[in-house]
Amino acid sequence: MALEEFDKVEQELSQGWVRTAKDLFAGASGGITQVLLGQPFDIVKVRLQTTSQYSSALDCAKQIFKNEGPLAFYKGTLTPLIGIGACVSVQFGAFHQARRYFEEENLKKSPLSPGLSYTQYYLAGAFAGVTNSVISGPIEHVRIRLQAQPHGAGRLYNGPMDCVRKLSAHNGVLRGLYRGEVVTILREAQAYGMWFLAFEYLMNQDAKRNNIKREDISSLKVATYGGLAGEALWIFSYPFDVVKSKMQTDGFGTEQKYKSMTDCFKKTLAAEGYAGFWKGLGPTLLRAMPVSAGTFATVELVMRAMG
């Protein structure tokens, strides 16, 4: 088995840019699936995180449907549909690039055991998250502004590009459009470190338990493990996400409540206690299972189809 693993790693490393292109394409496909499945859940999560007008996730969903109509659940979808496709593409591309780096280093030290340790899986996932944050930061900022804005006459932005222009006009691109980037980087590193670690652990354990190759694991199991990895992603990173949402719906100038990430953490703790960092977790976990399952199942299907 070690010799087969060695040959597989050597073959992957020799493919270079071809393998990377496949990773990016598979990731983009998974990203589109992720947005289409997850957007309705996401708007409920953002509303619960940033306002106190709803008594529960169900109440929030009912009020959105009643007051804004069914299409409101897809507010701000255009930005993530384009952007999240790019983000997931970058996530998987960066993860596999880091994985191949670790495999190459492991080959030098122990030619018959080039596989990654679980610490290395986490680090590869964290690298993917940090790389992704450059794109996800502004994309999510725009999406959250569009999701959280008042309905009807009180709306602040006429669409994604109008939102980008107005956010950039306040304090420039870095302090306006990229507001909350530090906490975004921390969230992405922790979230995707855990996401890939959990998925790889479950896949490897299944292959070992049943003495089969990874590619022989059924699509249903891949989806199940992907869904469980999605739960791990949010459980281990959710407080960062709450702070990010609060900062990215905060006002500008005299209306700004939070001076920094640290200030937001302190004020949230003082006003809401530790429970404030877990607001909206219910719909988030409900969303995570199908979204993450669909993402990994799509990526795995595309990767297997491309060979």
N, C-alpha and C positions, 0 to 999 in steps of 0.2 A: 504493500500500500504506500509506503514511503517513497518507493521508486516511481510509482505512478504520479504521486504528488509532485515529485521533483521534475519529472518530464512536463507536467502540465504547467508548472510555474515557469520553467525555461521557455516553453512555447509562447506563453502569454507575454513574457518580458521581451521576446524577440519581435513581437508584432508591432510594438511601439504605437505610433499615431493611429493606426487602424483600430486598435483596441480602444484607444481613447475616444475616437469618433463614435464607435459603437456604444460606449458608455454614455456619451453625451446624448445621443439619439434616444436611447432607451430611457434615460432620465427625463428627457423632454416629454416623451409619451406618458410616463408616469405622472408628470406634473400636471398635464391636461386632465387626466383622470382625477387627480387629487382636488383640483379646483371645482370641477363639475359636481363631485360628490360632497365636498365639504363647505361650499360657500354659504348655504342656508344656515348651517350650524354656526359658522364663524360670525355672522352678523349678530346672532343672539349672544354669543360669547362676548363680543366687543361692547354691546349695549349694557350687559350685566356688569362688565368690568368698569365702565366709565360713567354710569349713571346709577341712581338709586330709585328710579321711578317704577321698577318692576319688582313684584313680590317673588317671582321664580322664573325659571327658564321657560316653562309652559306659558306663564302669564305674558312674558316678553314676546314669545312667538305669536300668541293670540292677538296682542295689541298691534304688532307689526302687520299681521294679516288683515286685521279689521281697519286700521287707520291708513295703511300705506299700500295695501293690496299684495297679491302673491309675488309679483315681480320684484317687490322690495327686498326679498330674500336674496336676490342676485344683484343688489346695489354694489357698484364698484367692481363688478366681475371682469370687465374688459382688462383692467390693469393686471390683476393676478393671472388671468387666463394667458396673457402674453408673458407676463413677468414670472409667474410661478413655474411655467414650463421651462423658462430659462434657469430659474433657481434650482429646480430639482435636477435639471440637466447638469448644472454646475456641481450640485451636491454629490451625485453619483460619479461624475467625472473626477472630481477632486478626491473622493473617497478611494476610488480604485487606483488613482495615481499614487496616493499615499500608501495604499495596500501593497502595490507593486514595489514601491521603494523599500518598505519593510521586508518584503519577501526577498528582494535582492540582497539586503543586508544580512538577513537570516541565512541565505544560501552561502554567503562567505564564511559564516561562523559554523554552520552545521548543514552541509549539503544534503543530508538525508531527511532533515526536518525543517523545510523552508516555511511552514505554515506560521501564521501570526499568533501571538499570545493575545489574550483578551484585553490586556492593557494596550497593546498595539492597535487592536480593533477600535477601542475607545478613542485613542489618539488620532487615528485615521478619520474617524467620524467627526471629532472636534475640529480637525483641519478642514474638513468639508464644510462644517458650519461656519467657521471664521471666513473662509473663502466666499461662501454664499452670502454672508452678511453685507458685503459691499453692494450687492444687488437687492437683497431682500429688505434692507433698511428703508430706503426711499419708497420701494413698491408697497410695503406694508403700511408705511406712513400715509401714503395717498389713499390706499384702500380703507384704512381705519377712519380717516377724515370723511370720506364719502359715506361710510356706513353709519357714522355717528352724527352726521349733520342733520338739522331739523328737516322735517318733511314739508313740502309745499312752498309757500311764500318765504319762509324763513331760511331756505337753503342757502348755503354759503358758496358752493362750487357748482359750476355748470357741467363738470365732467372731469376726467383724469388730467387732461392737459391744463385746464383752467386751475385745478388744484395745485399742480406742479408749479405753475407760474406764480400763484399767490403765496405759496409756502416759501418759494425761493426769494420772493420780493420782501418778505419780512426781515430776515436776518441773513440773507444770502443762502447759497446752496448748502454749505456745511452746517450752519446753525439753524437753518430753516427746514429744508427738505430732509437733511440728515439728522434731525433732532432725535435723540434717544439712541444714537448709534452705539454708544459704549455698552448700554444694557442689552442692545440687540446682539452685539458680538458675544457677550457673556451667555445670553440665552441660546444662541445658535451653537456655540461650542459645547455646552452642556447637553442641549437637546439632541443634537445629531451624534454626539459621542455615545449617548445612551441608546439612540435609535438603531444605529448600525451595530453596536455591541449586542443588544438584545436579539436582533434578527440573526446575526451571525452565530450567536450562541445556540439559539433554538434550531437553526438549520444544521449546524455541526453535530449537535447532540442527536438529532434525528438520524442523520447519515451514519453516525457511529453506532447508535442503538440498533439500527436495522441492517447495518453492514452494507450500505448502498452508497452510490455516488450522489453528490448534491443534486446533479441535474436529473436524477431519477426520483426525487421527492415530488409528490403530486402537487398540482396547482392549488388544490384546496388547502393542503398543509402550508404551502408558501404563503397563501393569503391569510391563513390563521396566524402564522408566525409574524407576518407583517403587521397584522392588526394588533397583536400583543406588544410588538415593538413600538407601535404608535402610542399605546397606553403608557409605556415606560418613558417615552419622549416627554410627554406632558407632565407626568407625575414628578419627574426630577427637574423640570425647568419652569414650572408654572409661575412661581412668584416673580421671576424675571419678566415673564410675559405680561403680568398685571402692571408692573411698573412701566414697562414699555408702552402699553396702551394708554396709561394715564398721561405719560409725557407727550405722546403723539396726538392726544386730543386736548391738551392744555392750550390755554390762550396765549396771545402774544402781547408784548409790552406790559402795560399796567394790569392786564387780565391774566398774566402768567402766574400760576400757583407754585410751580416747582422750578427751582433754580438749577437743579442737577439730579442725576440718578440717586445720589445719596440722600438728597433733600426729599425726594419723592418717597424713598423707602421710609425715612423717619416720619414724614407727615402721614403716610398711610398707616403705619404702626400706631401712631398717636391717636388718629381719628377712628380707625376701624379694628385695631388689634391685629393679632396674627391671622384671624379669619379673613381679613381684608385682602390678604395675598392669595386667597384660594377662591375668590368670587368667580362664578362662572365655570368652575371646574367640571361640574356635572355635564353640561352640554358639550364641553370640550372633549371629555373622555368618550361621550356618546358618538361624537363626530370622528374621533381619532381611529376607532376600530375599523369602520368601513373605508375611510379615506386612506389610512396607512396600508390596509389590506389590499385595496385597489392599486395603490402606487407600486408596492413590491410585486404584486401578481403581474401587473402590466410590464414592469421593468424586466422581471424574470422571463416572461413570455417572449418579449422582444429580443432579449439577449439569447435565448435558446433558439429562436427562429433565425437569428443572424449567425449563430454558431460561435 
